[in-house]
Amino acid sequence: MPELRKDPLHERWVIVSLERGRRPSELSSPRRVDPCPFCPGNEHLTPPEIAADREPGSLPNEPGWHVRVFPNKFPALCIEGDLRWRKRDLFDQMEGVGAHEVIVETPHHDLRTSEMPEEQLQRVIRMYRHRVADLYRDPRLQYVLVFKNCGPQAGASLQHPHSQVIATPVVPHEVQEELDSSRRYYQFTGRCLYCDLIEREVERGERLVYRDEHFVAVTAFAARFPFETWIFPRAHRACFAQISEEEVAGLAHVLRTVWERLDWIADRPPYNYLIHTAPRERDCMLERSFHWHLELIPRITRTAGFEWGTGFFINPISPEEAAGLLRGDGGRASR
Amino acid sequence: MPELRKDPLHERWVIVSLERGRRPSELSSPRRVDPCPFCPGNEHLTPPEIAADREPGSLPNEPGWHVRVFPNKFPALCIEGDLRWRKRDLFDQMEGVGAHEVIVETPHHDLRTSEMPEEQLQRVIRMYRHRVADLYRDPRLQYVLVFKNCGPQAGASLQHPHSQVIATPVVPHEVQEELDSSRRYYQFTGRCLYCDLIEREVERGERLVYRDEHFVAVTAFAARFPFETWIFPRAHRACFAQISEEEVAGLAHVLRTVWERLDWIADRPPYNYLIHTAPRERDCMLERSFHWHLELIPRITRTAGFEWGTGFFINPISPEEAAGLLRGDGGRASR
């Protein structure tokens, strides 16, 4: 059983997950898997599916799917069990209860997000919505994170395009910080911090990468990584599961547009993306103050001792220059 | 001029440092430098030295040194200038004032910490002490971090053994969290959290890697990374610059001991280490509640979307198992 532990010196949770463990010398290399368990025809190599977007008439755990979801074979957290939160001396720990799912995004083994038809991206986004809504029905799960690792340097152990979902029994620190700062801002101003940020970025234009009726993409003002880009829905909603059908199409379009540019500029970099949504338990003020969004992190630079020791990051490209390159106008502010 | 920016959604500072910038396609590969600017005889290839531990009679910026310090040629922060902290709309920023130095640890191009004679490690530690004390004389610098990156995967751009020092005009978030948690603990109990942690770890023994009269090394209870190890001085002192001559010898010995074991178990992994010391401005309670320490982070696993999205970490080896391997007794608690 995995275990959740809280650091006595920091607001930091760690999952100690021995089921994933291998010998120390093996930890740094990706698992070798042949044949690919995510390809059609190899469904028996994965745990039984939880959900799928399928051709009419096709059967579960057989080919005929467009998008397929199953539990991670090497889960960081396990769905069975009770939390049993306990503290002994200075040490907080609980059982590693939660969910860890894999969403295979396409039957094709070798497609980047930038190469996926928008229709297929829409199917993937609808599956994200379904999984977030479904996992929030379990009262033990306080937070659901949808994320993607692409490329071994970004932590992907398999090449076949896939996203992951991890649901945790506590609200993660990184998310809690966003909830707290947007709540404080709301209490002070009566407005959503994200809505104000979007308005300011569209007005100033210097970090704007893309905008249309439904979405805005900007490089982050204090980007940790070169080309770090945040995608915001223009309509204020706290939870990603509330995304409308129109927005599903809009998100597919902005994702595909930003990725095409990024792949062109940075030569198909490894990347992570993740969706920050509201936690399970929400009061009225959280609904008004928090605004779901997607963060895209190209993994071009490496983190080192300074970053781990301070929480500071060093970014060698200014967010304004990065936005100019992503817009393709060499840095002139688009308004 | 580099720039410090604060994220409007998180307590997170970023250094945007264009002097370090190269074309996007070049950012991921280490700089190629030939000949090595850190080798004896090539002193003219570095900025003029700030300090050195030298043979009697040898001249600055010439061979004859054991340890040599100079400003980083590609500094993340610059020593000249005023902060000019300003806020416009939602965006906090200031000039990137600070210090960024390189400490070349040995004239030998190709030595790991585990292979360095303890006498040489002592010279390095004395230089750390000198640089921390010296930089804290500048009232603009609020925090000094000494750290080391070893191996390209750990962010080192040059192979020749070297550490770095970065002094920042604000106290980093990661350090502030430690200051806050130890202050709260002190207010509640009247004791130092670190002293209590050391006592508990020595008593329990399951995460103990090494101990002697002056130092204790333990794997962290909530280790983010496999084999993450913390080294604590047993004598309570807030600032690393207060390290005694006896402790210099003790720290050299514990460093060398832990590294030898780590290199053996994990096959000479890339790693970072860093020293957390007290900030420049201290009141009486900070002196009593904070306890300097060294954190060692082997870079065996990779961080991915889940870690960036949550601040959680997934560790595939339990800290108790890691401590057993580092002790060489296969996991039996040593007391």
Interface residues (C-beta under 8 A of the other chain):
Chain A: E3 R5 K6 D7 P8 L9 H10 E11 R12 W13 V14 I15 V16 S17 L18 R20 G21 R22 P24 S25 L27 S28 A76 D89 L90 F91 Y143 L145 F147 K148 N149 P152 Q153 A154 G155 A156 Q164 I166 T168 P172 H173 E174 V175 E177 E178 S181 S182 L193 D196 L197 R200 R204 A220 F221 A222 A223 R224 P226 F227 I265 A266 D267 P269 N272 Y273 L274 H276 E295 I297 I300 T301 R302 T303 A304 G305 F306 W308 G309 T310 G311 F312 F313 I314 N315 P316 I317 S318 P319 L325
Chain B: E3 R5 K6 D7 P8 L9 H10 E11 R12 W13 V14 I15 V16 S17 L18 R20 G21 R22 P24 S25 L27 S28 A76 D89 L90 F91 Y143 L145 F147 K148 N149 P152 Q153 A154 G155 A156 Q164 I166 T168 P172 H173 E174 V175 E177 E178 S181 S182 L193 D196 L197 R200 R204 A220 F221 A222 A223 R224 P226 F227 I265 A266 D267 P269 N272 Y273 L274 H276 E295 I297 I300 T301 R302 T303 A304 G305 F306 W308 G309 T310 G311 F312 F313 I314 N315 P316 I317 S318 P319 L325
